[in-house]
Amino acid sequence: MSAIFDFTSLITVVLLLICTAAFVREIRPGIYDGGRTYERGFKGRSGFSGFMWKLSRIGERLSPYVAACCIVMAVHLLFFR
């Protein structure tokens, strides 16, 4: 079954994306700065780099909760699936 249709797989993919984006930003801090847009004073981010920037911010700011979710997901995948 595709990861889009299975809720457990979807959560796993989202957690992996958050962890990967935060790790890559830790190694190379300026990697996601290319997607900035400056329209009428709005500093937004667009495209794939903007999406990854948002995921990396979630991983940085909520790192204890993301780590706890990763541990819970690992236990679930190892013992209950």
C-alpha positions in Angstrom: 0.0 0.0 0.0 1.2 3.5 -0.7 2.4 5.7 2.1 -0.2 8.3 1.2 -3.1 6.0 2.0 -1.8 4.3 5.2 -1.8 6.7 8.2 1.1 5.0 10.0 3.3 5.2 6.9 2.3 8.8 6.3 3.3 9.8 9.8 6.6 7.9 9.4 7.4 9.8 6.1 6.6 13.2 7.7 8.8 12.4 10.7 11.6 11.3 8.4 11.3 14.5 6.3 11.3 16.7 9.5 14.4 14.9 10.9 16.2 15.0 7.5 15.5 18.7 6.9 16.7 19.7 10.4 19.8 17.6 10.0 20.7 19.0 6.6 20.1 22.6 7.9 22.4 21.8 10.8 25.2 20.7 8.5 24.7 23.5 5.9 22.8 26.4 7.4 22.3 28.4 4.2 21.0 25.6 2.0 17.3 26.5 2.2 17.7 30.3 1.8 17.4 30.2 -2.0 13.6 30.1 -2.0 12.9 33.5 -0.6 10.5 35.8 -2.3 10.3 39.5 -1.7 6.9 40.8 -2.8 5.6 44.0 -1.3 7.7 43.6 1.8 6.7 40.0 2.4 9.6 37.7 3.1 8.1 34.4 2.3 9.6 31.1 1.0 8.2 29.2 -1.9 8.8 26.0 -3.7 10.6 22.9 -2.5 13.3 24.8 -0.5 10.6 26.8 1.3 8.8 23.6 2.2 12.0 22.0 3.5 12.8 25.3 5.4 9.5 25.0 7.2 10.1 21.4 8.1 13.6 22.2 9.4 12.1 25.0 11.6 9.6 22.5 13.0 12.5 20.1 13.7 14.6 22.8 15.4 11.9 24.4 17.5 10.0 21.2 18.5 13.0 18.9 18.7 12.1 17.2 22.0 8.6 16.4 20.7 9.9 15.3 17.4 12.4 13.0 19.1 9.6 11.6 21.3 7.4 11.0 18.3 10.3 9.2 16.5 10.8 6.9 19.5 7.1 6.1 19.8 7.0 5.4 16.0 10.0 3.2 16.2 8.5 1.1 19.1 5.2 0.9 17.2 6.9 -0.3 14.0 9.2 -2.8 15.8 6.7 -4.4 18.2 3.2 -3.7 17.1 3.3 -4.0 13.3 
